[in-house]
Amino acid sequence: MAKFNAENERIKHKYLEWEKEARGKSEATITNIREALYLFDEYTGFKNFKQINTKDIIVFKNALKQKRNLRTGAAVSNVYLFHTSTYLISFFQWLYSQKGYKQKISPTDIDYFNLSAKDKQIARSPRSKRYPTLEQIEHVIKNMPIETDIQKRNRALIAFFALTGGRVTAVTSLKLEHISLENERVEQNPQEVKTKNSKKIVTFFYPVGDLIKGVVIDWVNFLKKERKFGFEAPLFPNTKLSLDANDQFSRQELDSVVWKSATSVRVILKQAFEAAEVEYYNPHSFRHTVAQLGYKFCKTPEDYKAWSQNLGHSSPLTTFTSYGQIDECTQGEIIKRLGKNDDEKPVTIKDIEKLLAQKNNGY
């Protein structure tokens, strides 16, 4: 049985190159698109794209809904279905513009990739976000040992996620030169730091308490003063693999290079949370923790703007729509206390209009 179609492979390669070079898609997105295209190719028996018809698309779409998650065994989510169908629609719309395909593909056939209105709505509906509370983070940090350099680094790493809300790829590529303890400031320079969309982000320490901030400060001073690390050294060095006295491989020393992936970071967090008997939360969930704190501290549009910008967002609405969903318990508490505290200045219609204007102007 055929494992690929040579003509399909050539046109897919051309499309992926266009998505990357012309539309600036990230490697992660390119990988997702490639997987969606291969999935369709495989389901249709690697049939030439010029011969695809509505029946092929309908059969594929129905089969896709029966697909199971390889890790959990559960049915794939509506979000997965939505993204897969979107990738395929974009591909065939582009394919329609290519020489030799326009006469073979009908724009109305491409519409058959669409999910039902109900499935789209489910896919677009925001899910409840899971994130740790500051109390949980502090408990985990207090429970972590700090006898070795590696243990000190692991504790500081968790504290840093809470202190800055940084993305894991950025945090693991930071150097000592990017953090200023005097100004309580972290500069994510895209020329050296792996920021999202290669954007420069300046973050000041969030008000998350002296314990968390103190752990990060102690770590930076430890690297500079005790380990004599220079400004070019990683803020969170990788673990060095070396031989011990018994000629056995050991991982007890800091290396002079950054992590190559975020896998080790997630393992560190998982082990620390489990040891403290706290439910595990991934590194990205700390951004939700920080966003939630914004509801507590921000009182004016300028406050929200600064809080959002600190996370690397251009608009406050990005922060509080993508990261700021209020859990049901907090929602109930807020509704119950509204109107009881007359000392707090309420947000006015003008404040909301100002936030909307910032979004429309791209700030």
Beta strands, then each sheet from edge to edge (+ up, - down):
strand 1: 179-180
strand 2: 185-188
strand 3: 201-204
strand 4: 239-243
strand 5: 249-254
sheet 1: 1+ 2- 3+
sheet 2: 4+ 5-
end
